[in-house]
Amino acid sequence: MRFYQSTIGIFIMKLPGGVTCRNTQPVADFSECRGYCPSRDTFNTIVNDFESTCKCCASKVTRDVQIQLSCDNGTPTMHTFRQPVSCECKTCNLESKDAGWEVPGAVPEKKRK
């Protein structure tokens, strides 16, 4: 589990007209998936070349969490993000924003408020 001293200001959103909004309160139970997944690059004598097997961390199950952001024009706005509930090793997808590392079946990391 990776914990953070503060989650204040981790969500920043730009609205039309140059308005910037951010969370000014801690995000309760904020977590992310991290850990180790098996990866290797081994020589295959049948094809006479190396073959890669890459497993990366990804959220297995998520839930939507809604938080309030404070905007620099004084108005509040709501923002919804996907919170990991469980994590697993999946085949790596370098173009995925969910790529990372995790232990299979691990509980998501909770970040400190």
C-alpha positions as CSV (number, residue, x, y, z in Angstrom):
1,M,0.0,0.0,0.0
2,R,1.2,3.5,-0.8
3,F,0.1,6.2,1.5
4,Y,0.3,10.0,1.0
5,Q,0.5,12.6,3.7
6,S,-2.1,14.7,1.9
7,T,-4.4,14.3,-1.1
8,I,-5.2,18.1,-1.1
9,G,-4.7,19.5,-4.6
10,I,-4.2,16.2,-6.5
11,F,-7.3,16.8,-8.6
12,I,-7.0,19.8,-10.9
13,M,-9.5,20.6,-13.6
14,K,-9.4,23.4,-16.2
15,L,-12.8,24.7,-17.2
16,P,-13.6,26.8,-20.3
17,G,-12.7,30.4,-19.9
18,G,-9.4,29.6,-18.0
19,V,-11.0,28.7,-14.7
20,T,-9.0,26.3,-12.6
21,C,-10.6,24.0,-10.0
22,R,-8.9,21.8,-7.4
23,N,-9.8,19.8,-4.3
24,T,-9.1,21.8,-1.2
25,Q,-10.1,19.0,1.2
26,P,-8.5,15.6,1.7
27,V,-9.9,12.8,-0.4
28,A,-11.0,10.1,2.1
29,D,-9.7,6.5,1.4
30,F,-7.9,7.5,-1.8
31,S,-6.0,4.5,-3.1
32,E,-4.1,3.2,-6.1
33,C,-2.8,-0.2,-7.3
34,R,0.9,-0.9,-6.9
35,G,3.2,-3.8,-6.4
36,Y,5.0,-6.5,-8.4
37,C,3.7,-8.5,-11.4
38,P,5.9,-11.1,-13.2
39,S,7.5,-10.0,-16.4
40,R,10.3,-11.6,-18.4
41,D,12.0,-11.7,-21.8
42,T,13.1,-15.3,-22.5
43,F,14.7,-17.0,-25.5
44,N,12.4,-19.3,-27.4
45,T,14.4,-22.0,-29.3
46,I,11.5,-22.9,-31.5
47,V,11.2,-19.4,-33.1
48,N,14.9,-18.6,-32.4
49,D,14.1,-15.3,-30.8
50,F,13.2,-13.6,-27.5
51,E,9.6,-13.5,-26.4
52,S,8.4,-11.0,-23.8
53,T,5.8,-11.8,-21.2
54,C,4.7,-8.6,-19.4
55,K,2.2,-8.3,-16.6
56,C,1.3,-4.9,-15.2
57,C,-0.9,-3.6,-12.5
58,A,-4.4,-2.5,-13.3
59,S,-7.6,-1.9,-11.4
60,K,-9.8,-5.0,-11.5
61,V,-12.9,-3.4,-9.9
62,T,-13.5,0.3,-9.5
63,R,-16.2,2.5,-8.0
64,D,-17.1,6.0,-8.8
65,V,-16.3,8.6,-6.2
66,Q,-17.6,12.1,-6.3
67,I,-15.7,15.0,-4.7
68,Q,-16.1,18.8,-4.6
69,L,-13.6,21.0,-6.3
70,S,-13.1,24.7,-5.5
71,C,-12.6,27.0,-8.5
72,D,-10.5,30.1,-8.6
73,N,-13.6,32.1,-9.6
74,G,-15.2,31.2,-6.2
75,T,-17.7,28.6,-7.5
76,P,-17.6,24.9,-6.5
77,T,-17.9,22.1,-9.0
78,M,-18.3,18.3,-8.6
79,H,-15.8,15.8,-10.1
80,T,-16.1,12.0,-10.3
81,F,-13.1,9.7,-10.5
82,R,-12.7,5.9,-10.6
83,Q,-11.4,4.6,-7.3
84,P,-9.8,1.1,-7.4
85,V,-11.5,-1.5,-5.2
86,S,-9.3,-4.4,-6.2
87,C,-6.2,-4.8,-8.3
88,E,-4.8,-7.6,-10.5
89,C,-1.9,-8.3,-12.9
90,K,-3.0,-8.0,-16.5
91,T,-1.1,-8.2,-19.8
92,C,0.7,-4.9,-20.2
93,N,-0.8,-2.3,-22.5
94,L,1.7,0.6,-22.8
95,E,-1.0,2.8,-24.2
96,S,-3.3,2.2,-21.2
97,K,-3.5,4.8,-18.5
98,D,-4.1,1.8,-16.1
99,A,-0.6,0.4,-16.7
100,G,1.6,-0.2,-13.6
101,W,2.6,-2.9,-11.2
102,E,0.6,-4.9,-8.6
103,V,0.5,-8.2,-6.7
104,P,-2.4,-10.4,-7.9
105,G,-5.3,-10.2,-5.5
106,A,-3.8,-7.4,-3.6
107,V,-6.0,-4.8,-1.8
108,P,-5.7,-1.3,-3.3
109,E,-3.4,1.1,-1.5
110,K,-5.1,3.7,0.7
111,K,-3.6,7.2,0.6
112,R,-3.6,9.2,3.8
113,K,-5.9,12.3,4.0
